Amino acid sequence: MDSVLQVKVAALLGLLFLTLLCGFIPARLKWFRSTTGTENHRTVLSFISCFAGGVFLGACFLDVIPDFLSDIGEQLQTWEVRNDFPLPEFIMAGGFFLVLILEKIVLNFTRHGAGENTPLLPSAGHGHGHAARSHLQSSGHHVHIDSQAHSSFRAFMLFLSLSLHSVFEGLAIGLQTTDSKVVEICIAIVIHKSIIMFSLSVKLVQSAVRPRWLFAYLTVFALMSPLGIVVGITVMEARIAEAALIQAVLEGLAAGTFIYITLLEILPHELNSPDSQLPKVLFILLGFSTMTLLAFLG
């Protein structure tokens, strides 16, 4: 085994361990799971959720979309595709509409069931619980509440889009040819994915998902980047010419999916609530700023 391959294997194991650690911290602490605590407790959970929303927003616009546009641009030049049609944007729109159509089909067939109307963060002061509904009714104010917000389908699509992007991140490690570049990219991905993993865990841990499925989600997500490293090593050995083009198209679909989940799922869930609007915006900005800093540092 040459030195580059050894470094890649070490990166695989380190990435797997650290992301699992960051994901299972919220999953194992009852403090994150409880939604019946004091008002201060629910407020703090809401702010953490807003921070996670800012992280996802930053990942969407500063990571997922730029990576796709860069990769698809390179492939269009490689394959000498020249036209005025905005193909990259069309691919992202395809991912967006794919999730929209699939979600409406799922909701249509489960309209009489309770599963798809279960909120991802059931009460936590967002207007989904009985107490919150009673409070809003008694206050005489009309507040828009999305009864289908945070459905289990949307939670799965969030997990799926993040997982697909993580495969591509790992692929970047697997395709490197020098030790220093492998270490450099691995450190960046570890920091980035640890924050994403923590935010994803926070979003899932207070849901109606059973603990064993929650742990399955987190474990599979943690395995995605190592899987990408393995795929990258395999591609380096097999010399598949179309692999980069296929990757770019899948990145575009994942980007469209991520746009849908971020803008129609995560942020509206917090911002539809009338409580603590300005502090929530500040925590969203804090999460976005964290991803901005990581992007700036490269």
Backbone bond lengths (Angstrom), bond angles and torsions (degrees), N, CA, C in turn:
res aa  C-N    CA-C-N  psi(-1)  N-CA   C-N-CA  omega(-1)  CA-C   N-CA-C  phi
1 M - - - 1.463 - - 1.534 109.00 -
2 D 1.356 117.43 122.81 1.460 119.87 -178.37 1.521 110.68 -74.97
3 S 1.336 116.71 170.52 1.461 121.59 -173.69 1.524 111.95 -66.19
4 V 1.331 118.07 -37.94 1.467 120.66 -179.90 1.528 110.71 -63.04
5 L 1.323 116.13 -42.94 1.458 120.26 179.29 1.524 110.99 -65.34
6 Q 1.329 117.77 -37.66 1.460 121.25 176.96 1.526 111.35 -62.79
7 V 1.327 116.72 -42.58 1.470 120.66 178.51 1.529 110.17 -64.37
8 K 1.327 117.61 -38.89 1.460 121.15 179.08 1.525 110.98 -64.54
9 V 1.332 117.27 -41.04 1.466 120.99 178.07 1.530 110.30 -65.01
10 A 1.339 116.89 -41.56 1.466 120.60 177.45 1.525 110.55 -63.46
11 A 1.328 117.05 -40.21 1.468 121.22 177.57 1.523 110.52 -63.17
12 L 1.337 116.40 -39.99 1.459 121.52 178.54 1.523 110.73 -59.42
13 L 1.320 117.12 -49.88 1.463 121.20 -177.42 1.529 111.72 -67.18
14 G 1.344 116.09 -42.40 1.465 119.52 179.64 1.506 112.31 -64.91
15 L 1.322 117.04 -41.41 1.462 121.57 178.63 1.516 111.13 -63.75
16 L 1.312 117.19 -41.84 1.463 121.57 179.41 1.526 111.12 -63.21
17 F 1.327 117.38 -46.88 1.463 121.51 -176.85 1.526 111.83 -64.75
18 L 1.336 117.59 -48.05 1.460 121.21 -174.63 1.529 112.21 -68.72
19 T 1.322 117.61 -38.57 1.461 119.27 179.35 1.531 111.19 -70.73
20 L 1.332 117.16 -37.41 1.465 119.57 175.15 1.528 110.62 -61.74
21 L 1.325 116.90 -40.81 1.456 121.36 179.38 1.528 110.94 -60.94
22 C 1.333 116.45 -46.87 1.470 120.25 -179.14 1.530 111.72 -67.56
23 G 1.311 117.55 -31.89 1.458 120.26 -179.97 1.513 113.63 -75.96
24 F 1.325 116.69 -36.23 1.460 119.55 -174.80 1.527 113.03 -84.57
25 I 1.340 118.25 -10.62 1.472 119.15 176.14 1.531 110.98 -61.78
26 P 1.349 119.77 -54.17 1.469 118.17 176.46 1.526 112.80 -66.03
27 A 1.331 116.61 -32.31 1.456 120.12 -176.84 1.527 112.27 -68.28
28 R 1.332 117.23 -29.87 1.455 121.09 -175.77 1.526 113.10 -94.22
29 L 1.328 118.03 -19.03 1.461 120.46 -177.73 1.529 110.09 -88.53
30 K 1.316 116.49 124.30 1.461 120.92 179.93 1.524 111.63 -64.36
31 W 1.329 117.11 -24.61 1.458 121.13 -178.32 1.523 111.21 -58.12
32 F 1.342 117.05 -37.88 1.456 120.73 179.65 1.526 111.38 -76.18
33 R 1.331 116.39 -28.02 1.461 120.15 -175.25 1.524 112.83 -82.37
34 S 1.329 117.29 -27.82 1.459 121.22 -175.69 1.519 111.06 -71.51
35 T 1.334 116.39 133.85 1.462 121.68 175.99 1.523 111.18 -123.42
36 T 1.331 117.68 12.09 1.462 121.22 -176.96 1.518 111.28 -116.74
37 G 1.329 117.43 17.97 1.451 120.95 -178.16 1.515 112.10 -79.80
38 T 1.315 115.60 -158.02 1.453 121.13 -178.49 1.525 110.33 -73.47
39 E 1.318 115.40 169.86 1.455 120.32 177.97 1.531 110.78 -62.29
40 N 1.332 116.53 -38.19 1.468 120.30 178.34 1.525 111.03 -62.93
41 H 1.336 115.55 -40.09 1.461 120.41 178.72 1.521 110.91 -61.59
42 R 1.342 116.74 -45.64 1.464 120.59 179.55 1.523 111.38 -65.80
43 T 1.340 116.22 -35.26 1.459 119.67 178.70 1.521 111.23 -65.56
44 V 1.335 116.52 -43.60 1.467 120.62 179.17 1.533 110.26 -62.71
45 L 1.337 116.89 -42.05 1.461 120.14 177.49 1.527 110.79 -60.97
46 S 1.328 116.30 -39.34 1.455 120.63 178.87 1.524 110.71 -64.07
47 F 1.324 117.27 -41.22 1.464 120.72 179.44 1.527 110.99 -66.89
48 I 1.334 116.79 -38.63 1.468 120.07 176.41 1.526 109.98 -62.83
49 S 1.335 115.72 -40.83 1.455 120.44 178.01 1.530 111.10 -63.57
50 C 1.337 116.93 -38.47 1.469 120.79 177.06 1.526 110.77 -65.68
51 F 1.316 116.65 -41.08 1.466 120.45 176.32 1.527 109.97 -58.84
52 A 1.333 116.37 -44.91 1.466 120.38 178.31 1.519 110.37 -61.94
53 G 1.348 117.00 -39.19 1.462 120.00 177.16 1.515 111.83 -61.45
54 G 1.345 116.77 -40.42 1.460 120.29 176.22 1.516 112.46 -64.47
55 V 1.330 116.14 -37.29 1.469 120.88 176.93 1.529 110.33 -61.73
56 F 1.339 116.57 -45.60 1.460 120.28 -179.87 1.529 110.91 -66.14
57 L 1.341 116.74 -37.82 1.463 120.07 178.22 1.529 110.01 -63.58
58 G 1.338 116.51 -43.66 1.459 120.28 177.49 1.514 111.98 -64.41
59 A 1.339 116.52 -42.15 1.465 120.23 178.42 1.523 111.00 -61.65
60 C 1.338 115.39 -35.94 1.460 120.29 -178.61 1.519 111.64 -65.82
61 F 1.347 116.53 -51.62 1.465 120.66 -171.71 1.526 113.53 -90.99
62 L 1.322 118.17 -20.14 1.457 120.26 -176.38 1.526 113.53 -109.91
63 D 1.326 116.85 -7.23 1.465 119.73 -175.84 1.524 111.53 -130.22
64 V 1.323 116.60 -63.32 1.465 120.93 -172.89 1.529 111.30 -64.73
65 I 1.340 116.62 -52.61 1.469 120.08 -177.14 1.534 112.07 -66.67
66 P 1.356 119.73 -48.21 1.477 118.16 178.10 1.520 113.58 -59.11
67 D 1.343 117.60 -39.27 1.463 119.97 178.01 1.521 110.98 -60.08
68 F 1.325 115.90 -44.23 1.460 119.79 -179.77 1.518 111.76 -64.72
69 L 1.344 117.05 -47.78 1.465 120.10 -178.14 1.526 111.37 -61.69
70 S 1.329 116.32 -37.51 1.460 119.97 178.31 1.527 111.25 -66.46
71 D 1.342 115.63 -47.26 1.469 119.93 -177.10 1.530 112.15 -67.60
72 I 1.341 116.48 -42.92 1.467 118.49 -178.20 1.527 109.97 -69.56
73 G 1.343 117.32 -32.37 1.468 119.93 176.72 1.515 111.59 -63.83
74 E 1.315 116.32 -43.17 1.459 120.18 177.94 1.527 111.52 -62.70
75 Q 1.330 115.96 -40.77 1.465 119.08 -178.29 1.523 112.16 -70.34
76 L 1.339 116.74 -36.48 1.468 119.09 177.39 1.522 110.65 -64.48
77 Q 1.330 116.81 -35.74 1.464 119.85 176.28 1.525 111.04 -70.30
78 T 1.329 115.83 -41.21 1.468 119.96 -179.36 1.517 111.52 -62.31
79 W 1.347 115.24 -42.59 1.462 119.60 -178.47 1.531 112.05 -89.98
80 E 1.340 116.03 7.05 1.458 122.76 176.24 1.524 112.33 53.49
81 V 1.336 115.10 46.97 1.456 121.64 176.07 1.524 107.47 -93.43
82 R 1.334 116.93 113.65 1.462 121.46 -177.90 1.525 109.78 -127.41
83 N 1.309 116.90 114.35 1.467 122.50 174.64 1.523 108.59 -160.12
84 D 1.306 115.92 167.49 1.463 121.39 -177.91 1.520 112.48 -89.62
85 F 1.319 116.78 -2.18 1.462 119.43 -178.78 1.529 109.50 -75.07
86 P 1.347 118.76 131.63 1.482 121.47 -179.26 1.530 111.32 -74.45
87 L 1.318 116.54 73.46 1.456 121.61 -175.78 1.527 113.48 -61.32
88 P 1.357 120.35 -44.14 1.476 119.25 179.50 1.526 112.66 -58.88
89 E 1.327 116.14 -44.01 1.460 119.58 179.47 1.535 111.29 -66.38
90 F 1.341 115.63 -34.80 1.470 119.77 177.99 1.526 111.04 -64.68
91 I 1.331 116.93 -39.24 1.464 120.64 178.45 1.530 110.41 -64.27
92 M 1.348 116.71 -42.95 1.462 119.51 177.36 1.527 111.19 -62.73
93 A 1.332 116.44 -41.44 1.464 119.69 177.36 1.525 110.68 -62.08
94 G 1.339 115.85 -34.40 1.464 119.64 176.65 1.517 111.43 -61.69
95 G 1.345 117.25 -42.66 1.458 120.14 176.45 1.516 112.03 -63.85
96 F 1.333 116.25 -39.58 1.471 121.38 178.51 1.522 110.87 -60.68
97 F 1.340 116.04 -51.67 1.463 119.97 -177.44 1.523 111.87 -70.91
98 L 1.324 117.29 -27.67 1.461 120.00 176.64 1.525 110.56 -60.53
99 V 1.346 116.32 -46.10 1.460 119.79 178.71 1.516 110.90 -67.21
100 L 1.334 116.50 -42.36 1.465 120.34 -179.60 1.523 111.33 -58.96
101 I 1.330 116.46 -47.65 1.465 120.68 -178.62 1.522 111.18 -66.03
102 L 1.351 116.70 -45.18 1.463 119.91 -179.70 1.524 110.75 -62.45
103 E 1.335 116.60 -40.69 1.456 119.53 -179.22 1.518 111.44 -63.64
104 K 1.328 117.20 -43.30 1.463 119.89 -178.85 1.522 111.38 -68.40
105 I 1.335 116.19 -33.18 1.469 118.47 175.63 1.518 110.30 -65.54
106 V 1.348 116.27 -45.53 1.466 120.47 179.23 1.523 110.77 -61.45
107 L 1.328 117.07 -46.05 1.466 120.68 -179.26 1.526 111.40 -64.54
108 N 1.330 116.63 -33.89 1.464 120.21 179.51 1.522 111.06 -64.81
109 F 1.347 116.66 -38.48 1.459 120.31 -178.06 1.523 112.74 -85.71
110 T 1.323 117.64 -11.08 1.472 120.59 -179.95 1.519 111.27 -118.73
111 R 1.324 116.50 21.33 1.463 121.06 -175.24 1.515 112.42 -59.74
112 H 1.319 116.25 -33.58 1.458 119.80 -177.69 1.520 112.66 -92.90
113 G 1.350 116.17 1.46 1.462 119.48 177.88 1.507 110.34 -99.97
114 A 1.301 116.22 166.82 1.469 120.76 -178.62 1.511 112.50 -94.99
115 G 1.331 117.30 -15.42 1.463 120.21 -171.21 1.507 114.25 -60.04
116 E 1.354 117.41 -44.86 1.454 119.03 -174.45 1.519 112.94 -81.85
117 N 1.327 117.96 -5.82 1.448 119.46 177.60 1.509 112.07 -103.27
118 T 1.330 116.72 7.39 1.453 120.29 179.22 1.513 109.64 -80.40
119 P 1.331 118.30 121.39 1.460 119.32 -178.16 1.512 112.02 -68.47
120 L 1.329 115.65 147.90 1.456 120.22 179.34 1.520 110.88 -67.90
121 L 1.328 117.38 -36.92 1.458 122.37 172.99 1.527 106.93 -116.43
122 P 1.326 118.36 90.56 1.445 122.55 -163.48 1.526 116.44 -53.62
123 S 1.312 120.12 -52.64 1.453 117.91 179.89 1.504 110.16 -121.26
124 A 1.302 119.53 -84.10 1.475 123.48 172.89 1.517 113.15 46.87
125 G 1.339 115.95 29.66 1.446 119.75 173.23 1.513 115.32 73.30
126 H 1.348 118.16 26.15 1.453 119.89 -176.66 1.523 112.45 -105.32
127 G 1.314 117.02 5.88 1.448 118.67 179.34 1.502 113.36 89.53
128 H 1.345 118.52 10.90 1.465 120.56 -179.75 1.521 111.70 -96.79
129 G 1.328 118.06 -25.87 1.452 121.31 -176.89 1.504 111.94 -81.71
130 H 1.353 115.86 167.92 1.450 120.44 -179.07 1.517 110.84 -64.95
131 A 1.331 116.97 -39.48 1.454 120.11 -178.70 1.519 110.82 -64.62
132 A 1.320 115.24 -41.48 1.460 119.20 -179.71 1.514 110.60 -66.59
133 R 1.331 117.33 -39.42 1.456 120.31 179.33 1.521 110.49 -65.14
134 S 1.339 116.81 -40.54 1.456 120.05 179.15 1.520 110.73 -63.80
135 H 1.329 115.95 -40.34 1.456 120.64 -179.68 1.527 110.58 -63.96
136 L 1.328 116.59 -42.29 1.450 119.93 -179.08 1.518 111.27 -68.11
137 Q 1.334 116.00 -37.15 1.447 119.18 179.76 1.519 111.31 -68.08
138 S 1.346 116.26 -41.45 1.446 119.98 -178.30 1.521 111.97 -71.10
139 S 1.339 117.86 -26.75 1.452 120.16 -178.37 1.518 112.40 -76.39
140 G 1.340 116.74 -16.18 1.449 120.46 176.91 1.519 114.45 80.91
141 H 1.329 118.13 7.84 1.458 121.62 -179.74 1.517 109.31 -97.82
142 H 1.326 114.70 143.80 1.460 119.52 176.24 1.518 109.09 -94.16
143 V 1.312 116.71 122.56 1.458 122.04 179.76 1.519 108.38 -126.36
144 H 1.323 116.34 131.34 1.459 120.08 178.81 1.513 110.20 -73.14
145 I 1.305 117.23 121.80 1.461 122.80 177.30 1.523 108.96 -120.63
146 D 1.295 115.96 125.74 1.465 121.72 177.98 1.516 108.70 -87.84
147 S 1.324 115.94 106.68 1.472 119.75 -176.10 1.510 112.41 -68.25
148 Q 1.335 117.16 -15.42 1.455 120.26 -179.37 1.521 112.24 -105.88
149 A 1.350 115.71 11.21 1.464 118.79 -179.66 1.520 110.02 -64.78
150 H 1.297 115.34 144.17 1.465 122.22 177.46 1.525 112.56 56.89
151 S 1.316 116.57 46.37 1.450 119.82 175.25 1.520 109.65 -69.19
152 S 1.315 115.47 161.61 1.456 119.66 179.62 1.525 110.63 -64.43
153 F 1.337 116.69 -29.92 1.460 119.39 178.00 1.522 110.29 -65.84
154 R 1.335 117.51 -44.97 1.457 120.30 179.71 1.528 110.68 -64.83
155 A 1.319 116.50 -37.35 1.462 119.65 177.35 1.523 110.33 -61.00
156 F 1.334 115.62 -42.00 1.459 119.62 178.98 1.520 111.08 -65.86
157 M 1.341 117.84 -39.73 1.453 120.64 -179.50 1.531 111.17 -67.91
158 L 1.338 116.80 -34.98 1.463 120.03 174.51 1.523 110.02 -61.34
159 F 1.320 115.70 -47.45 1.463 121.16 177.70 1.520 110.91 -60.25
160 L 1.330 116.61 -42.25 1.467 120.79 -176.20 1.525 111.18 -67.45
161 S 1.342 117.09 -44.47 1.461 119.45 -178.30 1.525 111.39 -66.66
162 L 1.342 116.51 -40.65 1.465 119.55 177.41 1.523 111.11 -65.86
163 S 1.329 116.28 -38.46 1.460 120.04 -179.64 1.525 110.81 -65.36
164 L 1.327 116.67 -42.36 1.459 120.36 179.93 1.523 110.49 -63.05
165 H 1.331 116.06 -41.37 1.461 119.13 178.51 1.532 110.72 -66.21
166 S 1.324 116.82 -35.37 1.466 120.04 179.29 1.522 111.61 -64.83
167 V 1.330 116.39 -34.36 1.468 119.65 176.26 1.518 109.86 -60.34
168 F 1.331 116.26 -42.44 1.462 119.96 -178.83 1.529 111.25 -68.49
169 E 1.338 117.24 -34.08 1.455 120.11 175.53 1.530 110.55 -62.96
170 G 1.325 116.14 -45.43 1.456 119.83 177.11 1.511 111.84 -64.31
171 L 1.332 115.94 -34.08 1.460 120.78 178.65 1.528 110.54 -60.76
172 A 1.335 116.48 -36.18 1.462 120.53 179.22 1.527 110.80 -62.35
173 I 1.326 116.67 -35.47 1.469 120.35 177.39 1.528 110.11 -70.75
174 G 1.323 115.59 -46.14 1.461 120.00 -176.58 1.518 114.12 -63.82
175 L 1.347 117.25 -23.14 1.460 120.12 -177.15 1.523 113.46 -91.27
176 Q 1.334 117.69 -2.79 1.466 119.86 -178.95 1.531 111.16 -74.50
177 T 1.332 114.57 156.79 1.466 119.75 -176.31 1.527 113.47 -117.74
178 T 1.348 118.39 -1.63 1.464 121.35 179.70 1.526 110.56 -128.11
179 D 1.347 115.91 150.44 1.460 120.68 -179.70 1.525 111.70 -61.30
180 S 1.323 117.02 -45.79 1.461 120.81 -175.19 1.515 112.06 -62.89
181 K 1.331 117.07 -38.85 1.462 120.44 -179.83 1.520 110.80 -69.32
182 V 1.327 117.54 -38.05 1.463 121.17 176.85 1.521 110.50 -60.61
183 V 1.339 117.39 -47.08 1.462 121.73 -179.35 1.521 110.67 -64.20
184 E 1.339 117.15 -42.88 1.464 121.91 -178.51 1.528 111.02 -60.83
185 I 1.319 116.44 -49.91 1.462 120.31 -178.56 1.525 110.57 -67.86
186 C 1.325 117.53 -37.80 1.465 121.34 -179.10 1.523 111.33 -63.05
187 I 1.332 117.58 -42.41 1.469 120.65 178.95 1.525 110.45 -62.02
188 A 1.332 116.49 -43.86 1.465 120.56 179.50 1.524 110.92 -62.25
189 I 1.338 116.90 -42.64 1.462 120.81 -177.95 1.531 110.96 -70.07
190 V 1.336 117.70 -37.41 1.456 121.05 178.91 1.532 110.44 -60.04
191 I 1.340 116.78 -47.53 1.464 120.33 179.79 1.523 110.59 -63.49
192 H 1.328 115.65 -47.46 1.456 121.25 -178.03 1.525 111.62 -63.54
193 K 1.334 116.69 -48.76 1.459 119.27 -174.33 1.523 112.03 -73.54
194 S 1.335 117.75 -27.44 1.464 119.75 177.50 1.517 110.79 -63.68
195 I 1.347 116.40 -41.91 1.468 120.11 177.94 1.520 110.38 -67.24
196 I 1.339 116.56 -42.65 1.463 120.55 178.24 1.525 110.45 -62.64
197 M 1.320 116.88 -42.61 1.464 121.67 -179.07 1.520 110.76 -62.77
198 F 1.333 116.89 -43.71 1.460 120.63 178.37 1.528 110.04 -62.03
199 S 1.330 116.59 -44.04 1.466 120.68 -178.97 1.525 111.14 -65.64
200 L 1.326 117.44 -41.46 1.459 120.93 177.51 1.520 110.46 -63.08
201 S 1.326 117.40 -41.91 1.455 121.40 179.35 1.523 111.19 -62.50
202 V 1.345 116.56 -41.55 1.466 120.32 177.93 1.520 110.15 -61.31
203 K 1.333 116.61 -41.20 1.462 120.60 -178.94 1.532 112.38 -67.89
204 L 1.308 117.27 -30.41 1.465 120.93 -176.69 1.523 113.74 -93.75
205 V 1.346 116.71 -27.56 1.455 119.45 -167.09 1.526 112.88 -67.86
206 Q 1.338 118.13 -27.65 1.458 120.57 -179.40 1.516 112.24 -98.54
207 S 1.297 116.65 14.56 1.461 120.96 -179.08 1.519 110.47 -85.12
208 A 1.328 114.76 -179.20 1.460 120.46 176.78 1.521 111.83 -84.28
209 V 1.334 117.17 3.42 1.465 120.82 178.78 1.521 109.65 -65.00
210 R 1.308 116.38 134.02 1.461 120.25 179.96 1.531 110.02 -66.21
211 P 1.336 117.05 149.19 1.470 120.22 -176.11 1.518 113.92 -52.86
212 R 1.329 117.54 -40.30 1.465 118.27 -177.78 1.526 111.61 -66.82
213 W 1.350 116.67 -33.55 1.461 119.62 176.52 1.522 110.85 -73.76
214 L 1.325 116.14 -35.49 1.461 120.20 176.09 1.522 110.65 -59.99
215 F 1.321 116.66 -47.93 1.460 120.61 178.57 1.523 111.18 -65.29
216 A 1.341 116.62 -33.58 1.464 119.62 176.99 1.525 110.66 -65.42
217 Y 1.337 116.56 -43.71 1.469 120.82 177.03 1.527 110.77 -56.52
218 L 1.336 115.60 -51.28 1.462 120.16 -175.52 1.528 111.50 -65.63
219 T 1.333 116.15 -39.36 1.465 119.58 -179.84 1.519 111.23 -66.09
220 V 1.336 116.22 -45.56 1.465 120.04 179.71 1.527 110.18 -63.21
221 F 1.349 116.71 -42.30 1.465 119.79 178.87 1.531 111.15 -61.53
222 A 1.332 116.39 -41.06 1.467 120.16 178.63 1.519 111.43 -64.82
223 L 1.324 117.14 -29.38 1.464 121.19 -178.11 1.525 113.25 -79.78
224 M 1.345 117.22 -13.65 1.460 119.87 -172.97 1.525 113.09 -65.72
225 S 1.341 117.87 -46.04 1.465 119.33 179.11 1.529 112.05 -64.56
226 P 1.351 119.04 -45.07 1.470 118.58 172.93 1.522 112.99 -57.54
227 L 1.345 116.70 -37.32 1.456 119.68 176.22 1.526 110.27 -62.23
228 G 1.341 116.98 -41.01 1.456 120.62 177.41 1.520 111.79 -61.67
229 I 1.340 116.48 -37.42 1.473 119.72 177.41 1.523 110.19 -62.52
230 V 1.331 116.17 -44.03 1.466 120.64 178.78 1.530 110.52 -62.02
231 V 1.346 116.42 -44.00 1.462 120.11 178.89 1.526 110.47 -62.29
232 G 1.348 116.06 -41.29 1.462 119.78 179.57 1.520 112.17 -62.42
233 I 1.324 116.19 -42.73 1.468 120.22 177.27 1.522 110.40 -62.02
234 T 1.337 116.05 -41.54 1.466 120.72 179.37 1.522 111.57 -63.98
235 V 1.354 115.52 -43.63 1.466 119.75 179.35 1.524 110.69 -62.86
236 M 1.340 116.50 -38.44 1.470 120.15 178.58 1.529 110.90 -60.97
237 E 1.321 115.29 -35.08 1.464 119.01 -179.38 1.531 111.83 -80.42
238 A 1.355 115.99 -36.41 1.467 119.67 -174.16 1.519 113.00 -86.32
239 R 1.337 118.67 -22.03 1.465 122.59 179.87 1.531 111.29 58.22
240 I 1.337 117.32 54.19 1.462 122.17 179.46 1.527 108.86 -81.68
241 A 1.334 117.54 118.33 1.466 121.28 -173.66 1.531 112.12 -70.47
242 E 1.327 117.56 -37.08 1.461 120.94 -174.74 1.518 113.11 -86.02
243 A 1.338 118.29 -1.38 1.462 120.94 -174.54 1.530 111.82 -60.90
244 A 1.339 117.10 -42.52 1.465 120.57 -177.92 1.518 111.46 -66.37
245 L 1.327 118.13 -37.26 1.469 121.61 178.99 1.527 110.35 -67.10
246 I 1.331 116.50 -44.53 1.468 120.46 178.03 1.523 110.26 -61.28
247 Q 1.327 116.01 -41.72 1.461 120.53 178.66 1.524 110.72 -60.20
248 A 1.336 116.97 -45.39 1.462 121.09 -177.45 1.527 111.30 -62.01
249 V 1.339 117.37 -42.35 1.464 120.83 179.60 1.532 110.68 -64.59
250 L 1.334 116.08 -43.95 1.463 119.70 178.77 1.528 110.87 -64.46
251 E 1.331 117.07 -36.17 1.464 120.32 176.01 1.525 110.71 -60.97
252 G 1.330 116.33 -39.87 1.461 120.28 179.33 1.519 112.24 -64.27
253 L 1.325 116.37 -43.44 1.461 119.95 177.49 1.529 110.72 -63.53
254 A 1.338 116.24 -40.22 1.458 120.28 178.06 1.524 110.92 -64.98
255 A 1.335 116.86 -37.76 1.459 120.82 178.69 1.521 110.87 -63.58
256 G 1.337 117.36 -44.44 1.463 120.52 177.52 1.513 111.97 -62.28
257 T 1.325 116.15 -39.67 1.467 120.98 176.09 1.519 111.03 -61.66
258 F 1.322 115.75 -43.41 1.467 120.83 -177.92 1.525 111.26 -66.82
259 I 1.336 117.40 -37.69 1.464 120.70 176.07 1.520 110.29 -59.75
260 Y 1.317 116.13 -45.99 1.464 120.77 -179.38 1.526 111.24 -60.76
261 I 1.329 116.34 -48.82 1.460 120.38 -176.71 1.528 111.01 -65.52
262 T 1.328 116.62 -42.13 1.460 120.15 -176.39 1.520 111.98 -67.78
263 L 1.341 116.91 -47.63 1.462 120.54 -172.79 1.523 113.61 -85.21
264 L 1.318 118.47 -26.84 1.465 120.57 -177.44 1.518 113.74 -108.06
265 E 1.333 117.10 -6.76 1.463 119.74 -176.24 1.523 111.73 -120.49
266 I 1.314 117.64 -59.15 1.458 120.63 -169.78 1.523 112.08 -75.03
267 L 1.327 117.42 -55.18 1.462 120.78 -174.94 1.534 113.32 -68.11
268 P 1.350 120.18 -44.83 1.473 118.65 179.09 1.517 113.25 -59.78
269 H 1.339 117.20 -31.63 1.465 120.70 -179.24 1.528 110.76 -58.11
270 E 1.320 116.66 -39.94 1.465 120.60 -179.77 1.523 111.97 -84.61
271 L 1.315 117.11 -42.73 1.459 120.60 -171.91 1.520 113.37 -78.51
272 N 1.342 118.43 -14.43 1.461 120.62 175.57 1.522 112.13 -73.48
273 S 1.316 116.87 -18.51 1.460 120.91 178.92 1.522 109.85 -80.50
274 P 1.343 118.15 137.35 1.472 120.46 -177.71 1.521 113.42 -79.40
275 D 1.328 118.56 -7.08 1.465 121.31 -174.23 1.524 111.65 -84.69
276 S 1.331 116.39 136.91 1.471 123.90 170.96 1.520 112.39 49.65
277 Q 1.326 116.20 49.67 1.456 119.89 -175.38 1.528 112.45 -62.57
278 L 1.350 117.22 -48.67 1.462 119.68 -177.22 1.528 112.62 -64.75
279 P 1.354 119.16 -46.57 1.475 118.48 176.16 1.531 112.84 -59.29
280 K 1.330 116.96 -35.22 1.462 120.02 178.58 1.529 110.65 -64.04
281 V 1.320 115.73 -43.81 1.460 119.44 178.16 1.530 110.39 -61.19
282 L 1.327 116.30 -39.89 1.460 120.11 179.50 1.527 111.40 -63.81
283 F 1.338 117.64 -38.48 1.460 120.10 178.76 1.529 110.85 -72.34
284 I 1.329 117.40 -33.32 1.462 119.81 173.99 1.525 109.73 -63.16
285 L 1.341 116.14 -43.24 1.464 120.97 177.42 1.530 111.30 -63.84
286 L 1.338 116.55 -35.79 1.460 120.12 178.27 1.527 110.90 -64.51
287 G 1.338 116.47 -44.44 1.470 119.89 177.12 1.513 111.69 -63.21
288 F 1.345 116.05 -42.01 1.463 120.11 178.29 1.527 110.66 -64.65
289 S 1.347 116.18 -39.71 1.466 120.29 179.93 1.523 111.47 -64.91
290 T 1.330 116.70 -33.85 1.469 120.34 177.71 1.524 110.44 -61.88
291 M 1.333 116.41 -45.27 1.459 119.95 178.38 1.532 111.35 -69.34
292 T 1.338 116.24 -32.42 1.468 120.13 176.71 1.527 110.27 -63.57
293 L 1.321 115.87 -43.33 1.469 120.44 178.68 1.515 110.69 -61.65
294 L 1.316 117.49 -44.02 1.464 120.85 179.05 1.526 110.86 -63.23
295 A 1.338 116.51 -39.96 1.463 120.19 178.95 1.531 109.96 -66.69
296 F 1.340 116.41 -38.79 1.458 120.35 -179.34 1.526 111.38 -66.49
297 L 1.352 116.06 -36.76 1.449 120.30 179.89 1.530 112.02 -77.19
298 G 1.338 115.67 -10.19 1.458 119.40 175.34 1.508 114.61 83.98
